[in-house]
Amino acid sequence: MKSNEKRCLVLGATGHLGSRLVPELVARGHRVAVLVRDGAQATRFPTNVMVHVGDATDARAVREALADNDVVYFLVHSLDRHDFAGIDRKAAATVASAAEESGVGQIVYVGGPRPETTLSPHLASRAEVGDVLAGTGVPTLVLQASMVIGDGSASFELLRSTARLSPWVPVPSWMHNTSRPVAVDDVVHFLTAAADTDPIDGVFDVPGPERLSYVELVQRCARVLRLPVRVPLPAPVWSHKLAAQVAGLLTPVSANVAEPLFASLDLDLVPDGPPATDVLPAPPGGPTSIDNAIRAATTTAPEPTGGEVFTEERTVLTEASPQDVWRTVTELGGDDGWHTLPLVWTVRGAIDHLFGGIGLYRGRAPKIDEGDVVDFWTVVHRDDDAQRLVLKADMKMPGHTVLDMRVDRHGDRTRYRQKVTFTADGLMGQLYWKAQKPLHDIVFAMMARGIVRTACTSR
C-alpha cells in the first residue's frame, strides 16, 4: 500500500453525499469499501470498490466491513423511516463500538447546525449521532452543514419544487428564518480531504457563502431557473404538517421526510463555530456561490445560437482611478442599481414578468463571480486582472444580449469601455432590436456616464 493511501469505509454510500464521495476517494488513490443493505446496489460502484452487504445496525456486518480500515465515513440517515432517531442512534452506537474495537484511526460524520435553543427532532437526532460517534476514543471529525445544495438532497428537492410548482408561495413565519446553504461539491471536498490528513478530533462548521432566508432561497432558485419572481402569500396557518402533506402530493419527497425538514426551519440554522478550513484545505477557488450550486443541481434552458448580430459600443474617459471604476462595475445591481434612467429597468422587468420572465428579480451575491446572478443578468466572465466583466441578459426577448464592460488606463486617464452585443433570433429579433434601439441608446449611454460619475464620487 502506498504511504499516502488510506483504506476507507463509506456507510451511506448510495446517498447524495456518499455516492459522490466514493468516486472521489477512488480518484485520490485510496482503497474504498462500502456497506449497503441491498446487494443489487453493488453495480453502482467501480469494480475496485469492495462492497459489503449488511445493515449499519448489524454489529457483525459492521465489524466485518470495518476490519483493516483506516477511516470510516458515517453518512447514514434514516429520515424516510418513522423511528429515524432510534435507528440512527443504534447505527451510530454500533459503528462507534466496532470502530474502537477494530482500531480505526478516524471517524468522519456530517450533521446539522446546533442552535442554542430547543432543537427539532431532526436536528436533535443529527446532534445525538455526532455525540455517540465522538463518545469513543476514536478521533471523530464532525462537520456541521445547513442545507446541502445538490441533486438528490431531499432539502434541495423541496426548495427546487417550491420554486417550480407555482407562481405563488405560501410564506408562514418560519420561512423567514435563515441558514447558510452550502454546495454539495464543497461538502464532498472536505470529506475527501479528511482522508488525506492526520486524524482530526472535533466539531467544525461548513458554512455556505451567504446567509439567506428560505423565502430568499426560493426566489434565488427561481431566478437561476429563469422563472418569474414568486409572489409571497402570508400563510399564518401553514403548519409543518400541512406543508409536508402538500409536498408529499406534489414533489418527489414523501410527507414523512418533508415534515421533520420543515420543522427544522423553525430556527435560524447559521453555523457559528470554528470553520472546517481551520483543519482542512478550502475548496479550490473558495466556496461555491449559491447561484452556481443551484445551477449545478438543475437543468437550465440552452442558449439560443445563430442569427444576425448587432453591436453598440461606448467609451468614457475619467480622472477616477481604474480601481474605483472597476469597483463600481463589480458592484452593479442589487441595492446599488445600474446608474441609469430611473425606473426604466423596473418597467422593462414588469413587462418581462407579464410574459413569464425573471425581470422583476432584484438581488446579487456580495461578491459576484462566473455563474452568479445580478438582478436580471448572469455573470459569464470576470477577470479582475484584466478588469473585465461580461454579463448575459436573462429576460425574455427574441434573441440574447451580452454586456461587456472593461476598465483600463488610457494615457494619464482611466478608460471605461462598454459593449452591448445582441444576437437576433430571426426576423422578430431584428425588429425587436430596431424598435427598442432609441431607448436602448439613452439607457446605456446614461449607464456608462453614471458608472464613471459614481466612481469619481467614491474617491
N, C-alpha and C positions, 0 to 999 in steps of 0.2 A: 504494500500500500504506500502511495506517495506521502511525503511528510505533511503536506497541507490537505490531504484527503481525509474527510470525515465520513463516518457511517451514520446515516440519518434515517430515522423512522418518522414517517408522517402519519398521524392519526387525523382523520377527516380529509383524506386525500381526494375525495370526489367533490368536495365543497368548492365554493367560489374562490377561496384563498388557497386551499390545498391543491386544487387542480392546476393552479398557476405556479405554485411553489415547486412541485415535483420536477417539472422540466427545467426550471432554473437551477435547482440543486444539481441535477444531472449535468447541465451545461457547465457548471463550475468545477466539475470533475469529482463530485462526491459520490459515494456509494449510497443508493437510496432504496429504502424499503417502505412499504405501505401496509396498513392493516385496514381491510374493507370487510363489510358484513356480507356482501354478495360476491361470490367468486366470479360471476359473469362480468364484473367490472374490471377484471384483470386486463382485458383487451384495450382499456383506455390508456394504459401506461406503456412507456417504452419497454422494449424487451429486456433491457438491462436493469429494470426495476424489479426487486424482489417483492412479490405480492403474497401477503399472509391473509388468510380468511378467518374472521372472528369478530366478536363484539368488544368494544372498549371496556365493557363492564365484566368481561370474562377474564378472570385472573390468569388462568392457564394460557389463553390465547395471547394475552398481553405479554406475559413473561417470555413466551416463545418468540414473539415478534421483537421484543426489546433486547434479546440476547446479543451481545457483542456490538451494540450501537453506542455511538458517542453522544449523539444529540437526538432528542425526541421532541417533535412538534405536536402539541395538543391543540388541534383545531376542530375538535368535536363540538357540535352544538345540536341539541335535540329539540329545538324550538317547535318543530312540527308535531311533537308528541305532548299529550296533555300534561304529564308529570315531568316536564323538561328539567325542572330544577333538581328533582330527586335523581333522575337518570344521569344528568351531567355531574352531580355530586359524587355518585357512585363511580362513574367512569374516571373522574379525577383522582379519587382515592385509590382506585385500582392501579392506575398508571403511576401515581406518586410512589406507592409502596413497591411496585415492581421495578421502578427506575432506581430506587435506593438499593434494593437487593442486587440489581444487575450491574451496579457501578457505572450507571450513565453519568456522563460529565456535564450535561446541560439539558434543562427543560425550557422550551420556548412556548409561550401562550399569548394569544391575542384576546383581550377582554374589552370592556367598555369603560367610559369615564366613571368616576366615583364622586358625584356631587356631595357636598357636606349637608345632606338632608336625607329624608326618608327615600330610599330607592324603590323604583318599580320592581315587580317580581323578576322581570327580565334582567335588569341591571344588577339586582341583588344576587341573582344566580351567577352572572358573569364574575362578579366580585368574589363570591364564595369559591368558585372554581379556582380562581387565581390564588386565593389563600390556602386552599387544600394542596395545590401543587407546590406552593412555596413552603409548605409546612414540613418538608423533609430536609435532609442535609444536602440535597442535590441543588446546585446553583440553578435558580429559576429566573428567567427573563420574562417579565410580564409587560407586554406592550398594550397600552390603552388607546383606543381609537373611537371617535364618534362614528357617524355614518360612513361606511366604506363605499365609494362610488365605483361601481363596476358591474358589468353584465353578470347576472347570476346572483347578485346580492338581493335578498328579499327587501331590505330597506330601500335600496335604489329602485327596485322594480315598482314599489309603491309610489315613489316620487315620480318616476317616469310616467306611470299610468295616470296619476293625478294630473300631470301637465298635459297629457294627450287626450284624455277622455272627453273633457267638456270645456267650453269657454268660461264656465263659472266654477269657482272653487269655494266650497263651504269653509269658513275660517272660524273655528272655535278659538277660545283664548289660548289654548295650549300650542297652537300653530305659530304663535308669536315668539315662543322660546327659541333659543339659539343653540348652535353647535358649530364645530369646525370640521366639516366633511373632508375626507382625505381620499385620494385616488388609490384604487386597488394596487396599481403598479408600485406606488410608493411603499405601501404596507409590505408587499412581496419583496421589495428591495431590502427592507430592514430584516425581514425573516431570513432571507438568503444570507445577508451579511452576518447574521448571528452564527452561522456555521463556519465563517471564515475568521473568527476571532477566538480569543481565550474565553472560558466560561464567564458569564455575567450573572450577577445576582442582584435583582432589584426591579422596581416598577418605574416604567418610563412611558411618557406620552408620545403619541404620533398625531400631532395636530395638523389639520389642513391649513392652507394659507389665508383663509378668510373666515370671519365669524358671521354667520348668516342665520336668519330665522327660517323656519320651514316654509313660510309663505314666500320669502325671498328666494329660497331654493326652487320652489315650484315655478316662479316667474323666470328664474335663470335657466332652468331646464327647458321651459317652453321657448325661451329666446334662442337657445342653442339649436333646438329642433326646428327653428324658424316658424314657430306658431305665434298667433296673436297674443297680446297681453291677456292673461287670465283675469276675469273680473271677480274680485273677492266678495263673498257674501257672508256677512256676520251670521254665525250659527251657534248661539249660546247653548243649544240643546244637542249639539253634535258630539255625542259621547264617544269614547274609545270603542265601545262595543258596537254602536251604530256604524261608525266609520269602518270598523273591521268587517261587519256584515256586508256593507256595500262593496268593500274591496274584494271580499270573497266571491261576490257575484260578478264583478266587472274586471277583475285583474287576475293574473296567474297566481297571486299569493292567497293562500287559504285564510279564512277568517280567524282560525285559532293561532296562526302565525302572526297575522296583522295586528291582533288586539294587544299582545304584550309589547309589540314595537311601537304602536301608537301611545300606549300608556307611558312609555319611556320619554315621550315628548312633553310630559308634564313638567320637566325640569330643563334648565339650561345645561347642555352637555358640552361644556367647554373645558378641555383638559388644561390644568393649571400646575401640573407637577413638572419635574425635570424632563426635558425632551429626549427622545431616543438618540438624537445627534450628540448627546453628551458621551455616549458609549459606542455608537456605531456611525459609520460614514453616512453623510447625507446623500440623497439620490443625485446622480449626475445632473447638473443644471439646476439643482434646487427642487423644491416641491412642485408637483404638477398643479397647474391652476385648476380651479373649479370648472371653468369652461372646457378646457382640454380633457379633463377627466370625464365630464358628461359626454363630450363628443366621442371619445374613445369607446364609450359604453353604448353608443347608439349609432344608428344609421341615418345619415342625412342625405338630402336630395343632391344628385350630381349637378355640377355647374354646367350651364349652357355653353356650347362651343360654336365657333364659326360666326359668320355674319360680318357686315361692314363695320369698320372700326372708326370711331370719331374721337378726336383728342382736343383738349383745351389746356394750355399751359400759361402759368403766371410766375413772374419773378418780382420779389420785393427786396430792396436793399435797406439796411438799417444800421444804426450805431450800436444797437444792443449786441451783446456778446453771443457767439454761437451757442454757448451753454444755456443762456437764458431763452433763446429762441427754441432750442431743442427741448428744453424742459416744458415750454408752453405747448409744443406739438404733442409730446407724450402725455400731457395732462388733458388733452381734448376730451370732450364728452362728459357724461355724468353731471355732477354739480357745477363743473366749470363751463359747460356748454361748448358752443362751436364758434363763438366770436363773430357772428354774422347777423343778418337781418332778424330782429326779434320775432318769435313765434312762427317763423317760416317752416322750421322742421316739425313743429307741433302740428301745423296744418297738414303738411305732407304726411306725417305719421298717422294722423286721423284718417286721411284718405286711404292710406295703405291698410289700416286696421279694418276699414269697411270692406275691403276686398280680401280679408283673411290673412293679412301680412303682420309683420312684427313691429311696424312703425312707431307704435306708442311706447315701446320699451325704452326705459332710460336706466342706465347703470353700467358700471365697469369695475374691474378689479383695481385695487390701489396702484399696482404696478402691472402694466399690460405686457404681454409677450405674444408670440405667434400662436394663433388659435383662439385667443381671448376675444370676448365681445366688448364692443364700445358702443353703447346705445344700439343703433340700427346698423352698425358696421361690424366686421370681423377682421382682426389683425392677420394679414397674410405674411408680412415680413417686418422684422425690426432689427436694425443694425445700429447699435449705439456708437460703434467706432466710426462708421461712415455717416452717422446721423441721418438715417433714412427710415421712414415708417410708411408701410403700404397697407391700405385698408380696402376691403371689398364691401360694397353695399348689399344688404340682405333684404331690402324692401322689394315688394313685388313690382316688376317692370318688365317690358318686352326686350330683355337683354340683360347685361350685367355691367356694373360700374366699378372701377378701381380708382382709388385716390392715392397718389404717390407724392409724399412730402419729403423734401431733402433740405438740409442746412449745411452750409459750408462757408469758407472765407472767400471773399472776392476783393482783392486788393486789401485796403485797410478797413473794410466794412464786412458785415455779415450778409450773406445772401440766403433768402428763403425761396425755394422753388416748389411749385405746386402744379401737379399734372393730373387731370381727370381723363380717364380713358373709358369710353362707353362702347361695348360690342353689341351691336343691334341684333335682335332676333327677327330677321326677315323684314318685310315692309312695315309691319307695326312698330318695330324697334326704330326704324329710320324716321317714321312720322313722330314717334314719341320724342326722339332727340330734338327734332326741329321745333316741335311745339313748345317744349319746355326750355329751349335754349336762351331766350331773352331773360327769364327769371333766373335760370342757372348762372348766367354771366354775372348778374348782380350779387347773388348769394355767395358764390365762390370768390369773387373779387373782394367783397366785404370781409369774407373769412380770412383771406390772405393778409389783408391790411390789419384786421383785428388781431391775428396771431402776433404780428410784429409789434403792434401797439401794446399789447399785453406784456410782451417780453420786455419792452422798453420801461414800462412802469414797474416791473418786478426787479429791476436792477438795484 
